[in-house]
Amino acid sequence: MKTVGIIAEYNPFHNGHAFQLKKAREMAGADYAIVIMSGNFVQRGLPAIMEKSLRTEAALLCGADLVIELPVHYATASAEYFASGAVSLLDRLGITDALCFGSECGDIVALAELADAFLSEDELFRAALKKRLKEGCSYPQARNDALLETAPELVPLLPLLSQPNNILGLEYIKALKRRKSHIRPCTVVRMGADYHSGELNGAFSSALSIREAMAAKKELHTIKEQIPPAVHALMKRHFQKDFPVFSEDLSPLLAYKLLQEEAPDFNRYFDIDSAFSDRLKKCLPDYGDYASFCEKLKTKNRTLTGVSRGLLHILLNIYQADIDAFRQDDYVYYARILGFRKEAVPLLSAIKSKSNLPLLSKLADAEDSIPSENGRKMLRQDIQASHIYALSVSHKFHRDFRNEYRNSPVIMP
């Protein structure tokens, strides 16, 4: 039995994702494809446009055999934490042979060379990095400058670090190398439009452009060319009943949470330092909505995505101390199944026999199978995050609240 792992958000699932799933199987010679997928919140610090059960169904319709939820603590984190949490989960399943990811360069050798350079950061590199950060440089710029100064032989590879999928791929490789994992990394060249492109561009358009088209047009026919037919049919059945969900739908909840804070500072939350906390308190009287508040808090050294992540961590009660504790415990404590194909039952059996993580399918007795208090805390925070999302969906579409304890995995033939 050979398996390939994919780490994804599928926000939403589009043709590029279907292409990657197909190529991943081919490159790895895999019998099964396992997807580690973000739940109801994503790395940009925003709610997923479709709830996780719908995105799970889309993945299973298009080639995935098993979908496992990436805990919200990593799903909403920067590239290093996102990759470290997801790779830990894949590795500890005990049956993953390869990890396949999309990249702009498609060059696994070059990315591995950069990963080795960053993992072997010597004192000169760290000193140069610290100096540039103190001078006010953003982390990416400081990192590049430090590498330029201390490892000039890698200068030809620096352009790779200007593209988001390359950066994330680099973090996957670093995480695998840190763990001394047997999982083999491989990469598929990203098809079509740039990750940041906001315009629909033929069959292979970015997820951002698809989300923006839905937000602007409030209809689905404009994105039909960009979505696999089975997924488009799924979206049609649920459009304006369960989705789309945008940051504006969290605005009242975020305002309430910020106003209810009793502590003098926000820096106990993940991704929030003292400077950001001070700025947040200063700007709070001018809160309008989620998006405009992010714009107001953005600075030269803190990107819009970084601001959005920090605010989301406040809303979801994700604390720096918890993240530090989870990291010490190797990041994850369980593998929660979001969905699987019936044909993948042998895969589930193999995981149960080889994994050192409990495999969760229903929540009723889930905490009893997690021996660590930190693990139980992680699960409770995951559930709370899902309930906050469900509350927004319920309010927006006037539908029944979906209690996470009553949800079952998506099972497909």
N, C-alpha and C positions, 0 to 999 in steps of 0.2 A: 504494500500500500504506500503510494507516494502522495504527499499533500503539499499544496502551495498556500501560503498565507498572503492576504492583502489587507492593508490598513486603509480605511476609507471613511469619508463622511457621507457620500452620496447625497449631496445637498443641492439639487435633487439628482437622482440617477439619470445619466444621459448616455449618448452613443459612445463617448470616449471611455466611459466606465465599462460598457459592454465589450468594447474592443480590448481593454486591458485585461478583463477577466479571461477572455478567449486566449490572448497571447500568453498570459501567465500560465495557464494550463499547458500550453504547447511548450513554452520555454523550460518548465519544470518537469515535463512529462508526468503531470500529476493526475491521479485518479480522483482527487477531491480538492476543492477550493474552499478554504476557510477565510471568512471576512471578519476582521475586528473593526467594528463600526461605532462611531460616536452615537450617543443616544439622542436626547432631545435638544442638546445644546452643542455648539460647534466651536472650532478653534478661533474663529474671528470674534468670539465673545458675544455671540448672538444666538437666538433660538433657531433651530433647524426649521426650514420652510415647511417640511412635512414631518409628522411625528414618526418615531422610530419604527413602529410596526409597519407602516406603509413603505418606508424605505427598505425595511427588511424584506418585505414581499417583493419589491422591485428587484432587489439583488438576487433573490431565489428564482425569480422568473427568468433571469438573464445569465445564469451560470454558476451562481454560488451554491454550495451545498450546506454550509453551516454559517450562521451569523451570530457572533458573540459581541456583547456590548462592551465598549471601552468605558470604564468608569468616568464620571463627569469631571473628576479632578484632573484627568489628563486630556480628556476631550476638549476642555476649554483652556488649555495651557499653551505656552509657547512651544516651538518646535522640539526643543530638547526634552521637555517633560512629556509632550504628546508622544514622541517616538519611544522614549524610555518606558513609559507605561504600557504602550501597545506591544512593543517587542518583548517585554517581560511576560506579558500575557500569552503571546504566541509561543514563546520558548518554553514556558512552564506547562503548556498543554502536553508536551512530551512527544508529539507525533509530527511536528512541522518540519518539512525538508527544505523548503525554500521560501523566501520572502520576496515578492515581486512588487515593485513600485514604479510609478510613472516619473519621468524626468525630462527636462528640456534637452539635456545633452545625450542621453542614451548611452553614456560611457561609464560602465561600472568600474573600470580600472582607474580612471581619473578620479572618480568620487572616492574610491577606496584609498588612493594615494593622499587625498586631502584629509580623509578621516584619520589616517595614520599620523599625519602631521599635527592635527589638532589634539589627538590623544597623547602624543608625546610632547606636549607643551613643556618646554624647558623654562628655566628661570628667566632667561633673556626675553622669551616671548611673553611671559606673564608680566614682566616689568614693563615692557613696551605697551602691552594691552592696557595695564592699569594707568599708565601715563596718559594715553590718548583718551581714556574714559574720563579722567580728571580734567582734561582740557575741554570736555563738553561734547566729545564725539558720540554719535550713536554707537551701539554695540557693533553692528555690522561694519561700520566704517573703521572703528577702533581695531576690530579683529583683522580686517584687511591690511590696515597700515602696519600692525604689529607683524603680520606674516610677511609683508613686503620688506620689512626691516630685518627680520631674523631668518627668513627662509626664502631668499630671492629666487632660488631654483624653482619655486612653485608659482612664481608670478604669472606664467602663462595660463595657470588654472584658475586664477582669481575671478575672471568673468563668469565662471560657473556659479559663483556665490551671489550673483545679482538676480538669480532666478529662483522663485519660491519652491518649485518641485525639486530642483537640485539640492536646495538647502535642506529640505525635509528628508530627501534620500540620504544625504550625508549624515543626518542625525540617526537614521535607521541603521546605517552601517556602523557608526560609532557605538550605538547601543549594543549591536550584535558583538562587536569586538570587545567591548567592556565585559560582556557576559561570557566571553569565550564560547559563544554559542556555535553549535554545529549547523545552524540554519544558514543556507547559502543565499546571499543577496543577488538579485538580478533586476534589471530595469528595462522598461518599455518606453520608447520615445513617446512623449506626450503628443497627441494628435490635435491638429487644428489650432484654434485661437489660443492666445496667451491667457494664463491664469487670471490676470487682472483685467482682461478685455471685458468691457461692458456692452459690447455690441454683438448681436447674433451674427455668426459667420459660417454659414453653411451647416452641414450635418454635424461637424465637430466644433461646437461652440462651448465656451466656458460655462461652468455652473453659475458664475456671477451674472453673465449676460442673460441666462435663462431666468434667474430669479428677478433680475431687473425688468425683463420683459413681462413677467407675470405681474409684477408690482405696478407697472405703467399701464398695461393693457387690460389687466384684470380679466384675462381670458386665456384659453389654452391653445387655440388653433394656431397662434403665431409661433409656438415652439414645437409644433408637431414634427418638423423635420429633424429636430435635435434630440428627440427622445425615442428609444426603442418602442415599436408599436404596442407591445404588451404593457409596457410601463405607462404609455400615454393613455391607454384604455383604463388602467388602474387610476390614473390621475383624474380622468373624466368622471369616474364614479364617485370620487371623493372631493372634487373641487368645490369650494365654497360650502362644504359640509364639515370637513376636518382640516382643511388647509386652503390657502397659504397663511403662514404665521410669520410676522415680521417683528423687528425690534419695537415698533410703535405699540405692539400688543402687550409689551411688558412695561410700558411707561408708567401706568398707575401703580403697579406693584413695586417698581423700583423707587418711585417717589415716596411711597409709604414706608418702605424699608429704610431709606436714607433718613427720613424724618423721625423714625422711631429709634434711631441709634442713640444710646445713652453714653457710650464711652467717648472720651474726648478726642480720640484719634481713630482712623480707619486702618492703620498700618498693621493690625493683627491679621488682616485678610491677605490672602495669597495675591502676589503681584502688586501690592500697594506699599510704597515706601513713605517716609515721613514727608517728603516734598510733595508727592501726589496727594497724600492725606490733607496737607495744609491747603493745597489748591482746591481740593474737593469741598472742604468746609467753607472756603471763601466764596466759591461759586454756587453753593447750594441754594441760596435765596433766589437765584436766577434760573432755577430748574424749569424747563419747559416740557421736554419729552426726552426719551432715551437718546435718539439720534442727535438732537441739537445740543444736549448736555455733553455728549462725547466730543462734539466739535469744539465746544467751549473749553473743555479740559485739555484738549490736545496741545502739545508744545513741541518745540524743536527736538527735544530728546525723548518724547513719549508719543508714539504713533497713535493714530485713531484706533487701530486694532488693540494696542496695549491698553488704552483707556477703557475700551469696551470690555475687555477681559476683566480688568480690575472691578468695574461696576458690576459685572455679572457675578464675580466671586462674592461681592457683598450681598447681592440679592440671594444667592444660593447658599450662603453661610459656609464658604470654603476658606478655611483658615491656613495661614502659613505654617503654624505649628503642626497641624494635621498632615499637610503635605510632607513636611520634614520627617515626621514619624513613619508615614507610609513608605517614603523613600528608603528609610533604614531597614524596613521589612521586605525589601525587594518589590515595592510598588503595588502589587496586587494580592488579593486574598481569595478570589473566587473567579469563576468564568460563568457569566450569566448568559444563557442561551436566549437569543431573540427569535430565532427561527431556524428550521432545517428542512431539507428534503427527505422524504421517507427512504429514498435510496441511500441516504447517508447514515443509516442506523449502524453499519459496521464502523464508521468513523467515530460515532459517539461511543461505541463500545471500546474502541481502542483508546480514546481519551480517558475514559473512566478507569482503564487498567493501567495507564502510563502517566497520567498527569498527577502532579502533587497539589493541584487545586481542586476544591469541590466544584462540581458542575451543577449549576442551579438552573432549574427549569420553571419551578413555581416558588413563590415567595412565602407561602404559608409556614413552612418549617425551615426556611433558608438559614436563619440566624443560628439555628441549632447545629448546622453543619459547618459553621465557621468558628474555629476554636479561639481565634484572636479577638480581643475587644476592639482593637484598631480595625480589624476586618469587618466587624459588625457595625462599627461607626461609619466606615466607608459605604457599606450597603445602605444604611439608613439615610445617609446624605444623598446617595444616588436616587433612592426612592423619593425623598423630599423634592429633589430637583425635577423629577418626572411629574410630581403632583403640582408643582408651580406651573410647569408647562401646560399640564392638563387643565388647570384652572383658567389659563389664558384662552385655550381652545374652547372650553365650555362657555366662557363669557362671550367670545367673539362670534361663535356660530350657534349659540343658543341650543347646545346639545348637552346630554347628560355628562356629568363629570366621570372620567375614566379612572377608577381607583387602581393603582398599580398592583395591589395585592390580588386583584381579580383578573388581571391580564395573563393570558397564556401565550407561549411561543407560537409563532406562525409555522404551521406544518403544511408542506406542499407535496403533492405526489412526485 
